[in-house]
Every structure is written in C-alpha cells, then in structure tokens.
C-alpha cells in the first residue's frame, strides 16, 4: 500500500487504554477515556499488557474489524495499552470542491497539465483563463502567444515570455498599459542600456509628463535634456531634469549636421526676441500677371513673381517682346500687383527700376512710380530721360527683348 506523508514508523498514532474487569479475551469499543478503537490495518497495531508488548498472531489477533481478540483471559485491573498507527492512501480521484491545507487555503477549480498544452488554469465553468506552456511562457487572457500575426488578426491578452525575456500586451479599444506613481513627482518609466539609465518618462507638477534623456547614469545630471508636455498650459517646453526647470534659450532643436526638413506652422515665429516686433507671421512666394496699359503683348509674354516676408512685398516683373508687340499711345500704369500697396493719406510713391534690352544688347535704365489711393496701381512709366514710354518714344525693341522691373513696397495684408 502506498502512503501519503510520513512512513508508518513515523506516522501519526492513537493510544487506547483499557482496564480489565476480569476474564476478557477481546477488547473493542470505547476505552477508559471514551475513545472508540478504530484501525484500518491490523499490521500497524501494537498491544501492551501491563507494559509488556504482546506478540501479534500469538498473544492476540486483529482478524475481527476494530477488535483485539485471542487474548488469554485477563485478570481484574490488568491494563491493556493499544497503539494504532494512522495510515493514508494516495488519493486518485477528482476534487470537485475546495480543500484546505494547514496554515492556508487552496481553492481549486480546474487545473490541468498535459504534455501538449502545458498547465492550464480554468474556471469552474470550464473557461480557460491562463496557461503556462511547455516553454515556460505565461499566457493570460489568451490561448496562444501574441505573435505579430495573432495581434494583427485582433488577438488580445498578456504574453509573458520566459523563453524570450519579453512581455507583450494587446487590448482592444482601450488602454493597454496603466502606470501610476503615488505621492511624489518623478520617474514613472525608466529606460536602461546594460544596466545604466538612458532615459525616462516622468510626472511633472501633477499636470504633465517629461520625456528625458540622461548622460548614462541612473541619477539624473544637470545636463539631461528633455521635453515637458504641460497638460495645464497646452505647450511643450525644453526641460532640464537636473534643475527641474525649463531651459530658456539653452536647448537646440536639431543640429548643424542633424537638421529637420520642413516645419509646418499655423502661427508665427519669434526670431531673436519675444516681442511683437520679432514675430514673423507670414512668408510666401508666388507668381502674378502684370498688365501694362496701352500695350499689346502680341506674340510676346508678360511675367511676374513675388516674395512676401511679413508685410514687405518684393516683386519682379516685366515683358518679353514679340514681333507683333506694340504701344498704343502712352503706357501710363501697370496693374495686377499681388498685394495692395499700404494706403496712407495722399499718394504713395515707390520707385521701381527697370532695364530694357535692345537688339544690340544695349540697355536703357527706366523707372516707374507707384501710388495707392485704394487702387494698388503702379504708374507712370518713364525712360531715363523722363519721357513717357509711348509709341513715338526713342525706345525700340527687337523680338525676344526683355523689359524687367523690380519693386518693393509695404502692404497691410
């Protein structure tokens, strides 16, 4: 017979004492202390008469259940001591309810262990909740490791891979990992390389977080730079964890050999200061189509480009003569400026220089004046000798000669 616990020679035992009234040849039932004699195997029963051990099978027998028989008739006042060793068979069935272990309780519903499926932990309804697979991985809320294919197919759960030193968490439509730090601000998550801290995510003033790189020590130094996302102020700040303050004008964005590409802003840029005068709120480049009055382009063309920086507009424009280009009377103005000239009291004059190329690559300097009384029109055009540019002007051109102008003015838009 197999036993659970100590061997019989060290097993738990029970003692029974009987005082003879005389002539008894067997003993059973309640002893002097009211304890009922019970044993499951007569081989593990010892009997002593007045302190002398009797020989089993010779001086007594246990062939009758829970009875010591075959005794020589006892004398009145004889003391018989019976020692029964308690034995336990190994349990081989199913446990359907809870069972108690000394100094603690283990409530078991359904734990199974199979060579192909590892150790499975199920509810009493049979729903699997966790698995320790044959590779030593703990799977919670999933029946299979969270591989890329499983996650991409919508798999959820927790995968603690002891075989790969890896933790994977997948959750549908909600926070996958919750981290909390009580009482004080500081590290919530630390990143390390070969045992040394290289960065962290920290709480800051209870209203935001900072993402920080470190110099390679678990203790943050004075040169550790990071970004502070302040939830209360709707801004991101350069931050130094060593001093726990915002570093004004101390941390660069990019470097001379590590530049960002494009910067997209819906507002302005403060350059060299924080005042209104330092704010650049507009920059653009584009094209425009100038119109020269009383001039027929013919098979020629006109062109115009501009660069606007803040409220300052730089325009380049002109025309390319064709064989049928012609004047009709006097060219007195040009219209179509990309932005209206800033309106002030009276006329506003802005000088524009132009160069006209003739067929012999000679050029004549020209100028034009601009004025604005809400018209945004540039006029008049004059040659260097102040004569109006007319059909009878001494100015001549050849096919594909180019007349160019440049003007810079202030606009309110």
C-alpha positions as CSV (number, residue, x, y, z in Angstrom):
1,X,0.0,0.0,0.0
2,X,1.3,3.5,-0.9
3,X,1.2,6.2,1.8
4,X,1.0,10.0,1.8
5,X,3.1,11.7,4.4
6,X,5.4,10.0,6.8
7,X,6.2,6.3,6.8
8,X,4.3,4.2,9.3
9,X,7.2,4.0,11.7
10,X,6.9,7.8,11.9
11,X,3.2,8.1,11.3
12,X,0.6,9.8,13.4
13,X,-0.7,7.4,16.1
14,X,-3.6,7.0,18.6
15,X,-3.4,5.4,22.0
16,X,-6.2,3.5,23.7
17,X,-6.3,2.3,27.4
18,X,-8.5,-0.5,28.7
19,X,-8.7,-1.6,32.4
20,X,-9.8,-5.2,32.7
21,X,-12.7,-6.2,35.0
22,X,-11.5,-9.9,34.7
23,X,-11.8,-12.8,32.2
24,X,-11.9,-10.7,29.0
25,X,-10.4,-12.4,25.9
26,X,-11.1,-9.5,23.5
27,X,-11.2,-5.7,23.6
28,X,-13.2,-3.3,21.4
29,X,-15.4,-0.2,21.5
30,X,-14.8,2.7,23.9
31,X,-11.7,2.7,26.1
32,X,-11.3,4.2,29.6
33,X,-11.2,7.7,28.1
34,X,-14.3,7.2,25.9
35,X,-12.3,6.8,22.6
36,X,-13.6,4.2,20.3
37,X,-11.0,1.7,19.0
38,X,-10.6,2.0,15.2
39,X,-7.9,0.8,12.9
40,X,-7.8,0.1,9.1
41,X,-4.8,-2.3,9.1
42,X,-4.1,-4.8,11.9
43,X,-0.4,-4.9,10.8
44,X,0.0,-1.4,12.2
45,X,-1.4,-2.1,15.7
46,X,0.8,-2.6,18.9
47,X,-0.7,-4.2,22.1
48,X,0.9,-4.0,25.5
49,X,-0.3,-5.8,28.7
50,X,0.8,-4.1,31.9
51,X,3.7,-2.6,30.0
52,X,4.8,-5.9,28.3
53,X,4.5,-5.9,24.5
54,X,2.4,-8.8,23.2
55,X,3.3,-10.8,20.1
56,X,0.9,-10.3,17.2
57,X,-0.7,-13.5,15.9
58,X,0.4,-15.4,19.0
59,X,-0.7,-13.4,22.0
60,X,-3.5,-11.6,20.1
61,X,-5.1,-11.2,16.7
62,X,-6.8,-8.5,14.7
63,X,-8.9,-10.7,12.4
64,X,-12.1,-9.0,13.6
65,X,-12.5,-5.4,12.5
66,X,-11.6,-2.9,15.1
67,X,-11.2,-5.6,17.7
68,X,-8.2,-7.1,19.6
69,X,-9.0,-10.8,20.0
70,X,-7.4,-14.1,21.0
71,X,-6.2,-12.7,24.4
72,X,-5.5,-15.0,27.3
73,X,-8.2,-14.3,29.9
74,X,-7.4,-11.0,31.6
75,X,-7.1,-10.6,35.3
76,X,-9.1,-7.8,37.0
77,X,-7.2,-4.5,37.0
78,X,-4.9,-5.5,34.1
79,X,-4.0,-2.5,32.0
80,X,-4.0,-3.0,28.2
81,X,-2.5,-0.3,26.0
82,X,-3.2,-0.3,22.2
83,X,-1.3,1.9,19.8
84,X,-2.8,2.3,16.3
85,X,-0.8,3.9,13.5
86,X,-2.9,6.1,11.2
87,X,-2.2,5.4,7.6
88,X,-3.3,7.3,4.4
89,X,-3.8,6.0,0.9
90,X,-2.8,8.3,-2.0
91,X,-5.9,10.0,-3.5
92,X,-6.6,9.1,-7.1
93,X,-9.9,10.8,-7.9
94,X,-11.2,14.3,-8.8
95,X,-11.6,17.1,-6.3
96,X,-14.9,18.7,-7.0
97,X,-14.8,21.3,-4.3
98,X,-12.4,23.3,-2.2
99,X,-10.0,21.7,0.1
100,X,-8.0,23.2,3.0
101,X,-4.2,22.9,3.6
102,X,-2.9,23.6,7.1
103,X,-1.9,27.3,7.6
104,X,-3.6,28.3,4.3
105,X,-6.4,27.5,1.9
106,X,-6.1,26.5,-1.7
107,X,-9.3,26.8,-3.7
108,X,-9.0,24.7,-6.8
109,X,-11.5,24.8,-9.6
110,X,-9.8,23.3,-12.6
111,X,-6.0,22.9,-13.1
112,X,-4.9,20.5,-15.8
113,X,-1.4,19.6,-17.1
114,X,-0.8,18.0,-20.5
115,X,2.3,17.4,-22.4
116,X,1.0,19.3,-25.4
117,X,-0.9,22.1,-23.6
118,X,1.3,22.9,-20.6
119,X,-0.5,23.8,-17.3
120,X,-4.0,25.3,-17.8
121,X,-6.0,27.2,-15.3
122,X,-9.7,27.2,-15.9
123,X,-12.8,28.5,-14.1
124,X,-15.4,26.1,-12.7
125,X,-17.4,26.7,-15.9
126,X,-14.5,25.4,-17.9
127,X,-13.3,28.8,-19.3
128,X,-9.5,28.9,-19.7
129,X,-8.0,32.0,-18.0
130,X,-4.3,31.3,-18.0
131,X,-1.7,28.9,-19.4
132,X,1.9,28.1,-18.6
133,X,3.0,26.5,-21.8
134,X,5.8,24.0,-22.3
135,X,8.3,26.8,-23.0
136,X,7.7,28.4,-19.6
137,X,5.6,31.3,-21.1
138,X,2.7,32.6,-19.0
139,X,-0.4,33.5,-21.2
140,X,-3.2,35.4,-19.5
141,X,-6.5,36.0,-21.4
142,X,-5.2,34.3,-24.5
143,X,-4.7,30.7,-25.5
144,X,-1.7,31.3,-27.8
145,X,1.4,33.6,-27.8
146,X,0.8,37.1,-29.1
147,X,2.8,36.8,-32.3
148,X,2.6,39.6,-34.9
149,X,0.1,37.5,-36.9
150,X,-2.1,36.9,-33.9
151,X,-2.1,40.6,-32.9
152,X,-2.8,41.7,-36.4
153,X,-5.8,39.4,-36.5
154,X,-7.2,41.1,-33.4
155,X,-5.7,38.8,-30.7
156,X,-5.7,40.3,-27.1
157,X,-4.2,39.2,-23.8
158,X,-0.9,39.2,-21.9
159,X,2.0,37.2,-23.1
160,X,4.9,36.9,-20.6
161,X,7.6,35.0,-22.5
162,X,10.1,33.5,-20.1
163,X,11.8,31.8,-23.0
164,X,12.5,35.2,-24.7
165,X,12.5,37.7,-21.8
166,X,9.7,39.5,-23.5
167,X,6.3,41.0,-22.4
168,X,3.5,41.6,-24.9
169,X,0.2,43.2,-24.1
170,X,-2.7,43.6,-26.5
171,X,-6.0,45.2,-25.7
172,X,-8.9,46.1,-28.0
173,X,-10.2,49.7,-28.0
174,X,-8.7,50.8,-24.6
175,X,-5.5,51.5,-22.6
176,X,-3.1,48.6,-22.9
177,X,-0.8,49.5,-20.0
178,X,-1.6,51.6,-17.0
179,X,1.3,53.0,-14.9
180,X,0.8,55.0,-11.7
181,X,3.1,56.8,-9.3
182,X,1.7,57.9,-6.0
183,X,2.7,60.8,-3.6
184,X,5.5,62.5,-5.5
185,X,6.6,63.5,-9.0
186,X,9.4,61.6,-10.6
187,X,10.1,58.6,-12.8
188,X,7.2,56.6,-13.9
189,X,9.1,54.6,-16.5
190,X,12.9,54.2,-16.8
191,X,14.8,53.0,-19.8
192,X,18.2,51.4,-19.4
193,X,21.0,50.1,-21.6
194,X,23.3,47.4,-20.0
195,X,22.1,48.4,-16.5
196,X,22.6,52.2,-16.9
197,X,19.7,54.7,-17.3
198,X,19.4,56.3,-20.7
199,X,16.1,58.0,-20.4
200,X,12.8,58.1,-18.6
201,X,9.2,59.3,-18.7
202,X,8.4,61.3,-15.6
203,X,5.5,63.0,-14.0
204,X,5.9,66.8,-13.6
205,X,4.0,69.0,-11.2
206,X,1.0,66.7,-11.4
207,X,-0.1,68.3,-14.7
208,X,2.1,66.8,-17.4
209,X,4.9,64.5,-18.3
210,X,8.5,65.0,-19.4
211,X,10.5,62.8,-21.8
212,X,14.1,62.9,-20.7
213,X,17.4,61.6,-22.0
214,X,20.2,61.1,-19.5
215,X,24.0,61.1,-19.5
216,X,24.2,57.4,-18.8
217,X,23.7,57.3,-15.0
218,X,20.7,56.2,-13.0
219,X,20.9,59.5,-11.3
220,X,19.9,62.4,-13.4
221,X,22.5,65.1,-14.0
222,X,22.5,68.8,-14.7
223,X,22.9,68.3,-18.5
224,X,20.0,66.0,-19.0
225,X,17.7,67.5,-21.7
226,X,14.2,66.6,-22.4
227,X,10.7,67.9,-23.3
228,X,7.9,68.8,-20.9
229,X,4.4,68.3,-22.2
230,X,2.4,70.6,-19.9
231,X,-1.2,69.5,-19.8
232,X,-2.3,72.6,-18.0
233,X,-0.7,75.1,-20.4
234,X,-1.1,73.4,-23.8
235,X,2.5,73.8,-24.7
236,X,5.7,71.7,-24.9
237,X,8.8,73.1,-23.2
238,X,12.5,72.3,-23.4
239,X,13.4,70.8,-20.0
240,X,16.3,70.0,-17.7
241,X,15.7,67.4,-15.1
242,X,18.8,68.2,-13.1
243,X,17.5,71.6,-12.2
244,X,13.8,70.6,-12.8
245,X,13.2,73.8,-14.7
246,X,12.5,74.9,-18.2
247,X,15.7,75.8,-20.0
248,X,15.1,79.2,-21.7
249,X,17.3,79.6,-24.8
250,X,19.6,76.7,-23.8
251,X,18.4,73.6,-25.8
252,X,18.6,73.4,-29.5
253,X,16.1,71.7,-31.9
254,X,18.3,69.8,-34.3
255,X,22.0,70.5,-35.0
256,X,24.2,71.7,-37.8
257,X,24.6,68.2,-39.2
258,X,21.2,66.8,-38.0
259,X,18.6,69.1,-39.4
260,X,14.8,68.7,-39.5
261,X,13.4,69.0,-43.0
262,X,10.1,71.0,-43.2
263,X,8.4,73.0,-40.4
264,X,4.7,73.4,-40.7
265,X,3.2,76.2,-38.5
266,X,-0.2,77.8,-38.4
267,X,1.1,80.7,-36.4
268,X,4.2,82.8,-36.4
269,X,7.9,82.5,-35.5
270,X,9.6,84.8,-33.0
271,X,13.2,85.4,-34.1
272,X,15.8,86.9,-31.8
273,X,13.3,88.0,-29.2
274,X,9.8,87.5,-27.8
275,X,8.3,90.9,-28.6
276,X,5.7,91.7,-31.3
277,X,8.5,93.2,-33.5
278,X,10.3,89.8,-33.5
279,X,7.3,87.9,-34.8
280,X,7.4,86.6,-38.4
281,X,3.9,85.6,-39.2
282,X,3.9,85.3,-43.0
283,X,6.2,84.2,-45.7
284,X,5.2,83.2,-49.2
285,X,6.4,83.0,-52.8
286,X,4.3,83.1,-55.9
287,X,3.6,84.5,-59.3
288,X,1.3,87.3,-60.6
289,X,0.3,88.6,-64.0
290,X,1.2,92.3,-64.6
291,X,-1.0,94.3,-67.1
292,X,0.7,97.2,-69.0
293,X,-2.0,99.6,-70.1
294,X,-1.9,100.7,-73.8
295,X,0.5,97.9,-74.7
296,X,-0.3,94.9,-76.8
297,X,1.7,91.9,-75.9
298,X,1.1,90.3,-79.3
299,X,3.1,87.1,-79.6
300,X,5.2,88.3,-76.7
301,X,4.6,87.5,-73.0
302,X,4.5,89.0,-69.5
303,X,5.8,87.6,-66.3
304,X,5.7,88.4,-62.6
305,X,7.0,86.8,-59.4
306,X,6.9,87.9,-55.8
307,X,8.3,87.1,-52.3
308,X,6.3,88.3,-49.3
309,X,8.1,88.5,-45.9
310,X,5.8,89.7,-43.2
311,X,4.3,93.0,-44.6
312,X,7.1,93.6,-47.1
313,X,6.5,92.6,-50.7
314,X,9.3,92.2,-53.3
315,X,8.1,92.0,-56.9
316,X,9.9,91.1,-60.1
317,X,8.0,91.5,-63.3
318,X,8.3,92.5,-67.0
319,X,7.5,91.6,-70.5
320,X,9.2,89.7,-73.3
321,X,8.6,91.5,-76.7
322,X,7.3,89.6,-79.7
323,X,7.3,90.6,-83.3
324,X,3.8,92.0,-83.1
325,X,4.1,93.7,-79.7
326,X,3.0,97.4,-79.9
327,X,2.3,100.6,-78.0
328,X,-0.9,102.5,-78.4
329,X,-0.4,105.9,-77.1
330,X,1.4,106.1,-73.7
331,X,2.0,103.3,-71.2
332,X,1.0,105.1,-68.0
333,X,0.5,102.4,-65.5
334,X,0.8,98.7,-64.6
335,X,-1.9,96.9,-62.6
336,X,-2.2,93.5,-61.0
337,X,0.2,93.8,-58.1
338,X,-0.2,90.6,-55.9
339,X,-0.9,92.7,-52.8
340,X,-2.4,96.2,-52.4
341,X,0.1,98.9,-51.5
342,X,-0.5,100.1,-48.0
343,X,-2.9,103.0,-48.1
344,X,-1.9,106.3,-46.5
345,X,-3.0,109.9,-46.7
346,X,-2.3,111.2,-50.2
347,X,-0.4,109.4,-52.9
348,X,2.3,106.9,-52.1
349,X,5.3,106.8,-54.4
350,X,7.6,103.8,-54.7
351,X,10.5,103.8,-57.1
352,X,10.9,100.8,-59.3
353,X,14.0,100.3,-61.5
354,X,13.8,98.6,-64.8
355,X,16.2,97.5,-67.6
356,X,15.3,97.3,-71.2
357,X,17.5,95.3,-73.6
358,X,17.7,96.2,-77.3
359,X,18.8,94.1,-80.2
360,X,22.4,95.1,-79.7
361,X,22.4,94.1,-76.1
362,X,22.4,97.8,-75.1
363,X,20.2,98.7,-72.2
364,X,18.3,101.8,-71.1
365,X,17.6,102.4,-67.4
366,X,14.0,103.1,-66.7
367,X,11.9,103.9,-63.6
368,X,8.3,103.6,-62.6
369,X,6.5,105.2,-59.7
370,X,3.8,103.6,-57.6
371,X,0.8,105.3,-56.0
372,X,-2.1,104.0,-53.9
373,X,-5.4,105.6,-53.3
374,X,-7.0,102.1,-52.8
375,X,-6.2,101.2,-56.4
376,X,-3.0,99.3,-55.9
377,X,-1.8,100.6,-59.2
378,X,1.8,101.3,-60.2
379,X,2.4,104.3,-62.5
380,X,3.7,106.2,-64.5
381,X,6.5,104.6,-66.6
382,X,9.3,106.8,-67.7
383,X,12.5,106.3,-69.6
384,X,15.8,107.6,-68.1
385,X,15.3,110.9,-69.8
386,X,11.9,111.2,-68.0
387,X,10.0,110.9,-71.3
388,X,6.8,108.8,-71.2
389,X,7.1,105.4,-72.7
390,X,5.0,106.0,-75.9
391,X,4.7,104.7,-79.4
392,X,6.8,107.6,-80.6
393,X,9.4,107.1,-77.8
394,X,13.0,106.7,-78.9
395,X,12.8,103.4,-77.1
396,X,12.9,100.5,-79.6
397,X,12.9,96.7,-79.2
398,X,13.5,93.6,-81.1
399,X,11.9,90.2,-81.0
400,X,12.5,88.4,-77.6
401,X,14.0,91.5,-76.0
402,X,13.0,91.7,-72.3
403,X,12.0,94.6,-70.2
404,X,12.2,93.9,-66.4
405,X,11.2,95.8,-63.3
406,X,11.6,95.3,-59.6
407,X,9.5,97.0,-56.9
408,X,9.4,96.7,-53.1
409,X,6.5,98.1,-51.1
410,X,4.6,97.7,-47.8
411,X,1.3,96.1,-47.6
412,X,-1.3,95.9,-44.9
413,X,-2.4,92.3,-45.7
